[in-house]
Structures are given as structure tokens and as C-alpha cells.
Amino acid sequence: MAERRATDVAERRAAGVVERRATGAAVCVLVGAVAATFAVVAGPGPGLTGYVSEAGVADSIYAWTYRLGVLTLGAALLLLAAALRDQPADDAAPRPARQPDRALRIAVVLLVVGAVATALSGAVTCSDGCPLPPFETPTVADLVHGAASIVAAGATVLAMIAILLSRAAAAPLRRTATICVAVALPLAGALGLAMLLIGRGTLAGVLERLLLLVIVAWGVVTATIMATANPGDREKMNS
């Protein structure tokens, strides 16, 4: 009985840690997305014909608003990774799924990679127009910024795929990941082709914004699910 009570206390503490981290992730996603969106909309950028990153160029009066928003999004990914890593074991789940499986561990690593790449994207600004090959001549900073942005988005989408394949992730997390992957993968593929075949323009600008919207929506919903689930709900979540 005493051992069981100690286990219950430990599980409640672990659930509290996950809840706080997930809540922080949800808040950071919202704050970061609002700040970056404000900078993009209010700034002197070219609108839908340009990349989102153009809001962070040095001569933009909202450059720091954009950069802080991006850095906050990086913090959100890091908190989300920590929340996923420390999810308490579920006694109602099948024994092989009580501990984080390989897919969930991969998701955590990918989110950390995405967080680091997002922070690098916010720290290294591109030049005017954010030029990228093959149609433009970029600077070293443009290449670093562009590569970091691509890695950040790609790692996050791959983390979604890892979660939907995980046996340890709760059913609502898998469902959310499945829906977002179904939308994000075609957008990411179309964006990649647009950047390679057409270059900077309205098509790439619209596709980039839609992809980022899906990523932000996934982050908010996933963090909210983990923040609001209590130990008594876990059996329902995994059913």
C-alpha cells in the first residue's frame, strides 16, 4: 500500500511537470506566432509575394519583433520536447507502450533539432529579399538563415510523423499529428518545388504561410492536449 501511494505521488508530480511544460509551450507558440505575424503584416515587406523571413531584415522597423517571435517559437518547441519526454507511464496502456518507444524518442530529438534551428533562423537575419538559389545570389547569412528555416520546419513535420507512429503517444496526440501531417506534407512538397522551379513569388509566399499555419496549429493543439490531460483522463486518451 505504501509503495502504491508513493508511486501515485510520483506520477502526480510527473504529470504536474508535463502540464507546466506543455502550458508553457502553448503560451510560447501563441505569443511567438502573434509577434511574428504582427511584424510580417505591419512591416514594410512585399506581402504575399515575399518570404515571411523578410520581416526580420535589418532595415525593418519590426525586425526585433519578428526575431523575438521566432525565438519564442523555438522555446515552444523545446518545451514541447521536454513535455513529451517526461510523460508519465500509463497503467491502462499495453505493457510495451508504457515506456516511451523509439518513435516518441525520435519525435523528442526532432523537436529539439527544430528548436535549435528555429533559434538560429531568428538569430541570423537574411539580406533584403531573402535571396535563395537557384534564381538569386544569396549571401552566406542568407544561406544559413534559409537552411535553418528549412530544417526547423522539416524537423517539426517529421516529429509529427514520429508521434503518429508512436505506440506510447496518447490517441488525441496521434490523431492531431495525423491530421496535420496530411495537410503539411503536400504543402511542404509543393513549397519545395515552387522554390526550386519558380523561386520567390506569390505561390511560394502563400504556401510558406499555409505550412507555418499548420505547424503553429499543431503546436498549440498538441501542447493544449498535454496540458489539460489529468491522470484520470489517460485511460480515455489511449482508448
N, C-alpha and C positions, 0 to 999 in steps of 0.2 A: 504493500500500500504506500509506504513512504517513498519507495523507488518510483512508483507510478506518479505520485504527487510531484516529485522532483522533475520527472520527465515533462509533466504538464506545464510546470512553471517555466522550464527551459523552452518549451515550444511556444508559450505565450510571449516570452521575451524575444525569441527569434521572429515571431510574427510581428511584434511591435517594431523591430528593426526594419523588416521588409516594408511595413506600412509607411514608416517615416521616409525611407529612401524612395519609395515609389511616389509618395506625395511630393517630395522634393523634385523628383523627375518630372511629374506632371506640371508643377508650377513653372519649372525652368523651361519646359517645352513651350508653354503658353507665353511666358514673358519673352523668351528669345524670339519666337515666331512673330509676336506683335511688334517688337523693336525692329527686327529686320524688315518686316513688311512695311512699317511706317517709313523707314529710310528709303525703301525702294519706291514707294508711292509718292512721298513728299520730295524726294531728291530730284536733281536735275538730269536724271538718266533718260535713256531713249525710250522708256516704256517697254511694251511687249516685244519690240524689235531687238532688245539687248538682253544680256545675261543679268541675273539677279546680283551677281558679284559687282557689277558696275556701280552699285550704290555705295561700295566701300572704297572707291578710288580716292586718292589723297585730296583732290580738289572739290570733293563733295562736302557740303556743309553738314551732312548727316552721316559722314563716314564712320565716326566713332559710335554712333547709334547702331549702325549696321554691324560693326565689328563686335561690339558688346553683345548684340543679339546673337551673333553666330557663336561667340564663346559661351554664352549661356546655353545654347543648344548642345554644344559639346559637353558641358557639365551635365545636362539632362541625360545624354547617352551613357555617361559614366555612372550616374546614379541608377539608371535603369539596369545596367550590367550588374551593379552591386546588389540590387534588389532581386534579380533573377538568380544570382549565385547563391544567395542566402535564404532562399525559400525553405521554410520548414518542411520536413518529410510529412507525407500524408498517409496516415494509417489506413485510410479507406482505399488507397490505390493498390494495385497488384504489387507484390514484393519487388520485382525487377524495376519498377518505376518509382520506388520510394526515395531513391537517391538520384541526384541529377545524372542523366545519361549523357552520352558523348555529344549528342546533338545540342543539348542545352548548354553544355560546357563550351561548345563551339560558338553558340549564339553569344555567350558572355564575352568570349575573346573577340568576336567580330564587333560587338558594341564598343569594347574598349578601343579597338583599332579605329572605329568610326569616330569615337570621341577625340582621339589624338589627331586624326586627320581633319576633323572639323575645327579644332583649336588652331591647327596650322593654317587652315584656309582663312580663318579670321585674323590671324597674326600677320600673314604675308599678303599684302594687297597687290592687285593687278594694276597694270597701266590703263590709260584711257581706252575704253572699248573692250578691255579684257581679251586681247587678240590670242587666238589659238591656231595651230596648224590644222589643216594643210593650206588654208586660204589666206592666212595672215602671218606676219612675222612677229612672234612673241619675244618678250624679254625672259631672262631667267626667272624673275619673280612671277611672270605670267604662267610659265610652265609649272613652277612649284605650286602656285595657287590653284591652277586648273587641275593638276594631278591630285592635290589634296582634296579638292571638292569632289572629284570623281570617286576617289577612294572612300570618302566619307559616305556618299550616297550609296555606293555599291556595297560597302560593308554592312550598312544598315539593312538594305534589302536582303542580303544574304543571311543576316541574323533573323529576319522574319522567316525565311525558308527553313532555317535550322529549328526555329521554335515550332513551326507547324509539323516538322518531322519528329519532334521530341515526344517520348513516352511520358516524361516527367512533368512537362508543362501542363497546366490546367486546361480543360477543354475550352473555356472562353478565350484564353490566350491563343490557343491553336486556331480557333475559328477566326479571331481577329486577324491573325497572321495570314491565314488562307485567303481571306477577302482582300487584304491589302496587297499580297503578293500577286494575286490575279490581276490587279489593276496596275501595280508598279512595274512588273516585268515588261509588259508591252510598251509602257511609257518609256522605260529606260532603254529598251531596244530601239524604239523609234527616235529617241533623243540622240543616241549614239550615231545612228545612221544619218540623221539630219546634220549633226556637227561634222561628220566626215564627208558627206556628199554635197551639202548645201552651204554649211557654215553659218555664221552669225546672221540672225534674221528673226522674223516673226514666228516661224514654225518652231525653231529651236527655243525661242523665248517662252512660247506658250507651253511646250512640252516640259521644259525645265520647271516651270512654275507648278504645273499639274503634278509632276513627280514629287516635288518638295511638299506639296499639299498632302499627298498620300502619306509621305513619311511622317509629317507632323501629326496627322490624324492618327496614324498607328501608334506613335509615341504617347499621345495623350490618352487614347483608349486603353492601351496596354498598361500604362502606369496607373490609371484610374482603377482598372480591374484589380491589380495587386494591392493598391492602397485601401480599397474598400472591402476586400475579402477577409472575413474573420475565420478563425479555426473551425467554427461550426459550419461554415459555408463550403469547406473544401471538398466534402463528400459530394455535394451538389455540383460543384465546379468540375469535378472529374467524372461525372456521370454522363 
